[in-house]
Amino acid sequence: MTGQIPDVPDAEQVAPAPRVDSEVGPLRAVLLHRPGNELKRLTPRNNDQLLFDSIPWVDRAQDEHDAFADILGGRGVEVLRLSDTLVEALTDERAHAAAAATAVDRRRLGNELAESLAGYLSTVDAKGLADVLTAGMTFEELPAAEGASLVRKMHHPHDFVVDPLPNLLFTRDSSVWIGNRVAIASLSMPARMRETALLDLIYAYHPRFRAAGRAYGAHSAPVEGGDVLLLAPGVLAIGVGERTTPAGAESLARSVFHDGLAHTVLAVPIAQDRATMHLDTVCTMVDRDAVVMYPAVRDTLVAYSMRPDEAGGVHVEGPTPFLEAAATAMGIERLRVIDTGLDPVTAEREQWDDGNNTLAVAPGVVVAYERNVETNSRLEDAGIEVLRISGSELGTGRGGPRCMSCPVSRDAI
Ligand SMILES: NC(=O)NCCC[C@H](N)C(=O)O
């Protein structure tokens, strides 16, 4: 070997380091979840509780999601699939044991069934366990030998022993990268709380992530990633409404100040409605200095500005109009606003259908649902390139391209 030039891996072969400082820097790697059997659990009886507005046609949802992943891949983005990362993490026996424990709800199952379920899950391989953790398990799927407890006898065969997680599709909400740290969200709705534990295990045990530092504690007050916008390096906006609480926003702000990841955090009150469940349902960034925004909130959205004080605490000012507070914190003269739709009714329809929920793959280039015709044409009129995907089935869970993606690596802007 003496005298030979050592092999230098291609730049493309080296996984980009996890780091995200903005909403619009060129996207390098993203965590998606291809919808699977967990969506087949949705019925008219449980869809409200499981946070879906209707029953998706699963094969078509998968096709739509594959097209979404292809568009990202075509732009040079590395697509990581949540189920693959979960299976890889679960090959570590500590992760396997911890994951199995998260699936056993002793209070609901009672000791006898809980013990038999835990025993059964400990024998299942990583792939099988990942399937149960994501798609759940019904009483009729529980192996016959696993206990003949009263609980088992009295439940309907289609009741869940382990609840499914159909909202894993929305990877934006369960974790968010801020700089080189990841914040595991503390999800507020019962149907999504178990996602926190799965993401916690993926980031702790997957070789790609286990060295990454954490921001904020996974079990702190509720914060959901859909509420967190990285307006510019060092500037965060956090929606506070149906999901993220004031305590969650304050706790995340303290954490990012402590780690030197931000100098300003804007807490932005949003209506506590399903239509506006996260800040990214009414506003997402489409360029370094531009947002697409629901016009009904444009003039009323305000922000409380938080900055670290010299005593190690948090100084709070405001509220002041959001657009002004954001521009000041970002150090720009003005944040350009592109409205959703042309008239109030179109705007309301397109906001509901995630017209505001775009995913930037680079400054001025976004992925959007094709159905939001008016909003997309307004984006194009403003010079934004729109990569359209269909989302008739994906949208039944009430989330768009931004909700369905957790950027893991973006280049600096
Ligand atoms: N960031 C987002 O707005 N995510 C959409 C989440 C939809 C999901 N069905 C939920 O209700 O949590």
The ligand as an ORCA input file, in Angstrom:
! r2SCAN-3c Opt
* xyz 0 1
  N     -47.206     20.525     11.953
  C     -48.455     20.136     11.730
  O     -49.361     20.948     11.581
  N     -48.692     18.815     11.793
  C     -49.927     18.223     11.481
  C     -50.301     17.200     12.484
  C     -51.606     16.528     12.165
  C     -51.992     15.465     13.150
  N     -53.144     14.745     12.673
  C     -52.289     16.056     14.499
  O     -53.448     16.393     14.752
  O     -51.397     16.163     15.341
*
